[in-house]
Amino acid sequence: MPHMLPSLFATLLISVYSHPAGLECGTDASTRLRVGQTIMKSTVATAPTDSPVKVDVQGSTVTVSSKAGIFFAAKAFGEGASLSLSAGDASLNLTKTCTNQVYTVDGKSASYTFTHDKAESIVVGYASKPSVVSLITVKVSAVAEAMDMKCPSGPLVHASAQITTTAAASCGKVKEEILARIAGQATGAWHDPHNNGTYHIDDSSTDSLKIHRVTGNHKPGPYTDDIILTLSSAGSAGTCKIEGCSASQTFSVADFGTNYCNIRMLYCGSADGCKPVAEDFSSPEGTVQTSPGASKGIQNCLTVRNVIV
């Protein structure tokens, strides 16, 4: 089998007949992407410090860098954890019947980017040498992410929401689309799908946009919510990390998804049922945190209610 030897280094899970697509999904407890397990007669071990594969997690964005020709599988660990791929990304696929594991399709890329939701750790396994699958584990710190996010203040008791996601567009294009939607309210080019509220720009001089939204002219109300959107490089060309925070400026607990929608409606794409103005790009749900009583989910944003919020 000398002619097949290179495949041992280029193919995850070590058999020349194997491909990472063949690795079962499994639960956190049953998956074989764990040190000490056996995959295709190969021992799973911790990757060496000089590993050719590097894994970086920034917020909800995961970047895997490797030498071209290396195949791997990546799994998100944690209750309810999931992984999302950018629209049009042909370098990775989700494992069949699995929402928290991806694998390389052809191994031709040197850098791969995807996003996680609710992950406690990201594990990447690759074939480092014959009969050995090397494993890299990176812990995810959701607490640190929330503390670092720029958020507006509010009353002692108020509803709020935070979203961290990665858009499949540069930060320049993301900012252009946000500003185009807000400007489009005056021309009819765009309106807020969440009960036709009105957005106002307070400061757009930096990549931390300060905005406020006034609810529709229905009772109860109108109310005002303050929003901060921070845009930063996601570590991969053509992608942008979005950190959004919305805080109600009046005493509130239940918000019918308002604070979540305040953020999401400014960048959601046509794939989400939204109407772009200047740029149409994809972005996953990402990591969402809401205050007790506040709601989330894009279904709240595209439904007009009798009570305008």
JOQUINOR-V163736 format. One line per field, one symbol per residue. ss: DSSP state (H for helix, E for strand, C for the rest). psi: psi as a letter, one per 20 degrees, with the letter a starting at -180 (. if undefined). burial: # if it has 16 or more other C-alpha atoms within 10 Angstrom, else .. Layout:
BEGIN
ss->???
psi->???
burial->???
END
This chain:
BEGIN
ss->CHHHHHHHHHCCCCCCCCCHHHCCCCCCCCCCCCCCCEECCEEEEECCCCCCCEEEEECCEEEEECCCCCCEEEEEECCCCEEECCCCCCCEEECCCCCCEEEECCCCCCEEEEEEECCCEEEEEEEEECCEEEEEEEECCHHHHHHHCCCCCCCCCCCEEEEEEEECCCHHHHHHHHHHHHHHHHHCCCCCCCCCCEEEEEECCCCEEEEEEECCCCCCCCCEEEEEEEEEECCCCCCEEEEEEEEECCCCCCCCCHHHHHHHCCCCCHHHCCCCCCCCCCECCCEEEECCCCCCCHHHCCCCCCCCC
psi->khiighhhhipqjhqiirqihiprfrrhhiqjmqpirpolkqpprpqrhkpipqppoocjppppprqpipqrqpppqqpjqrqqqqpiojiqqpqpkpikprqqgijhrippprqrpjphqpppprohrpjppqppppqpnhghghhippqqrargoqqrqppprpqlqqhghggggghhgghihhijhqqohmklrpqpphokiajnppqqpprrlrqraqrppqpppppqpjippjqpppoppppqjrpqfpjkjghghhghiiiqahhijroqggporqprhapppqqphqrrpihhhjppqhop.
burial->......##########..###.###......####..###.######.....#####.########..##########..######....#####...#########.#.##################..########.#.....#..####.#...##############.###.#######.#....###########......##########......##########.###..###########..##.###############....####.#############..###.#.###.....##
END
